Each structure stands twice: as C-alpha cells, then as structure tokens.
Amino acid sequence: MTSLKDRPGQRSLRLALGLALYGMSLAMLVKTDFGADPWTVFTQGLSQVTGFSLGQTTIVISLALLALWCPLRQRPGVGTVANALLVGPFLDLGMAWIPTPGHWGVRVLFLAMSVVGVAVATGLYVGAGWGPGPRDGLMTGLTQRGVPLIAARAGIEVTVLIIGWLLGGNVGLATVVFAAGIGPLVGYALPRLTLAVEGRHGDGQDSAQTSTCTP
C-alpha cells in the first residue's frame, strides 16, 4: 500500500470520489429493477431478513468480511476501512435521491451508467493506493492460500449470489450484464486512474501488502 505521506490530498479526494460514486452507482443499478450484482443481491436478501436498509446491511457485511482478513493474513489500509464505512451511506443516499425510472429505455440507460460508474469508482478508490475493499481482500487472501484467482472470485460471487437469491434478492438481466462487463471495464479504468507512487516508474499500480494480523 502507498504511504499516507505521498500526496495525501490527491489520494483522499480520489478515495472519497470513488466511494461516493460506487455507492451511488449501486443505487442506480438497484433502481433499474433488472436485478443487481452478486454482492448487492446478497445485501438485498439480508436486508429483507434483518429489516436494515441496503446501506446499513452493506456496512454490516463489510465489517464481517474484515473480520475474516486476519486468518487470511490480509492487512487493511485506510481505504479499506473507508470503503467499509462509507459505501453503505452513499448507497442509501442514492436510493433516496435517484428517481426510479419508469420507461424501459431509461432503465437500460441506468443499467449501462451504473456498470460504468462502478468500474470508474473502482479505478478511483483502488487507484488511490490506500488498500482494496473488504471483498477484494477476501479474494486475494484465498488466492495467496493457493486457490486460483478465477476460482476464488467465481466461488465467492456465486455463493453470495445464490444465498442472496434464496433470501429474496433480485437476480435478473443486470446480474448478467454486470458479470460480463465489470471485469473488462475495471481492467480499462484501473491503470488509467491509478495514482503512481512519487519517484517510481512503471504502470503506476502498487501491490497490496499482506502481513500477519496482530491483536
């Protein structure tokens, strides 16, 4: 992870904008009523069980995932904690502010905007260099334990998708579109939005550090 002393103003701004855009984009995705991404389907299902809002449920899930980081020997950064605490409130804000589209054409536009928005948001907050999100760390932790990256990601997302659907989460067209489009879009956005470390040459991407968790 990048030092907190390396252009903290720029990194803080990118992190804040990324998390705000992420939460708002998820809200827009939900507003389409075409379904949602796997983690939001899971959030919807748990929200129906607990009675919490989507944003509140997102925070609970994020904090629970962070608890799994220690046995996986992952070290959270400032960005990781900010992700866990801020995406949920921005999601609730988006649910309150963003109008529900009526015409199917507007819903399709919302779908496209939301997927692109999530990709750009990911490039901003990960590119800030202050740590991945709670869900990302779970995947990389399993990868470092010997689980292939594709298997780790697919296994996690399929699991939460099925559980969320069984609990009443909304699976539909948006779920398929998100799954197909988010990888290439993030792959395009991340290297272009990553803020390089001062004095370091290369593509500007930093590897997340890991260490054994301490009490």
N, C-alpha and C positions, 0 to 999 in steps of 0.2 A: 504494500500500500504506500501511497505517496505521503511524504512528510507534511504535517499540518502547517509547516512554515513556508512551504512552496506555494506562493500566490494564493493565500487563503481566501482573499476576497473573490477572485475569479472562480475558485473551486466551490466556495459556498454558494455563489449565485447559480452556477451550473447545477449543483446538487438540489437547491431549492426549486429551481425551474423544472428540473427533471421530475422530481417527486410530485410537484403540483400537476404537471402535465400528465403524469402516469395515472394519478387518481382521477382526474377529470376524463381522461380517455377511457378508463374502465367504466366510469359512469355512463359515458356516451354509448359504449358497447352494450351495456345493460339496457339502456333506453331503446335500442333498436327492437328489442323483444324477439331477436333472431337467435337467442342463445348467448353464450359467453365463453370466454377462455376457460380451460380446466380449473385453474385456481379460483376464479370468480364463481364458477358453478359450485365448487366446494364451499365457498363463502356463502353463497345463496342458500345452500342446503342447511348449513349450520345456523345461519341466521333465522331460518324458519323454525328450527328446533329450540334455539335459545331465546328468540324474541329480540335479540340485539339488532341494531342497524347493520347494513353491509360494512360500513366503515369501522364500527366497533368490533365486528367479527373479524375483520381484516387485521386489526391490531392484536386481537387475542391469538389468531393463527400465527402471526409474525413472531410474537413473543414466545409461543410454544416451539416454533421452529428454531429460534435462537437457543433455546434450552438444549436442543439436540446437537448444537455446534460443538460443545465441549467434548463429548465422547468421540466425535468425528475429527477432533483436533483442528478446528477452524477458529480463527481469531477475528471477531467482528471489528469493524472500523467505525469511525464517526458516521460515515454514510450508511452503514448497515443499521445502526441504531436509529438514525433519522428516517430511514426507509420504514422501519417497523412502526414508528410512531406517527409519521406524517401522511403516508399514502391513504390510510383509513379516513382521516378527517377530510382530505381533499376529495375522496370518493363520495362521502356523504354530502359535501358541499356541491359536487357535480350533480348528484341525484336531486338535490333541492333546486338548483339553478337551471340546469339544462332542460329545456322543454321536451316533452315526449312527442316524437314525430308521428304524424298520422298517415301521410301518404307513403306508399311503399318505396317510391323513389328517394324520398328524404331519408328513410330508414336505411336504404342501401348506401347513401352518401355518408350517413353517420357511421355505418359499419366500416367503410373504407377509411374515413378520417380517424376512427378510433384505433384501428390496427396500425396505421402510420404514426399516430400520436404515441402509442405505446413504444414503438420502435425508436422514435426520436427521443422520447423520455428516457428509455434505457441507455441510449448513447450518451445522454447528458449526465445522468446520475452515476453510471458506471465509469464514464469517461472522466468524471471529476477525480477519480483515483483514490477515494476515501473508503473503499470497501464495497463489496457486492451486496445485493439484497438478501434477506433471510432465506428465500427459496433457492437462490443461486448457490449459496454456501452449502446447503444440504446436498445439492447435486455434485458440487466439486468435492465435497467431503467423501461421498461414496466413491467418486472416481479415484481419489487418492487411496482408497482402501482396495482398489483392484477391480471395481465394477466399471465396465466400458461406459464411456460418456453417453453414447446413444441409448444404451440400456438403462442407465441411471435416470436420464431425463424422461425417456418414454415410460419407464416403470413408475416413476413418481407421478407424472401427469395423468397417466391412465388410471392409476389408483385413486387420486383425488377426484378425477372426473366421474368415475363410477360411484364413489361414495357420495359425492355431491348430488349426482342424478338420483340416486336412491333416496336421498333426503329431501328431494324436491327441487333441486337446482335446474336451471333452464338450459337444456342442450339443444342445439339446432344448427342452422346454417352458419351462424357466426363462429361456432365452435370449430367447424371445419375450415373456414376461411382463415381464422386466426392461426390454427395449427399449421396451415400450409404457407401462410405469408410472413409470420413473425420472424422466423429464422433468417431468411434472405434479407428482410428489411433491416433487422438488427445488424446483420453482417455488413450491410452497406453503411448504416448510420454510425456504428460504434467507432471505427477507425477515423472517421471524419470529425467526430465530436470529442474524441479523447484529447485531453489537455496534457501535452507531453511534460515530462519532468525537466526542469531547467538544467541545461548543460548536458542532456542526454540526447543522443541522435538515434534515429530509428523510426519505427512506425508510431511511436507515442503511446503504445499500450504497455501497461505495467502488469506484472503478475501479482496476484493476491498472495500475501504471505500467510503461512499457517504456523501454528505453534500449539503446544500442549496447553490446555486451559488450566489456569491456576485458581484456587479458591479466592 
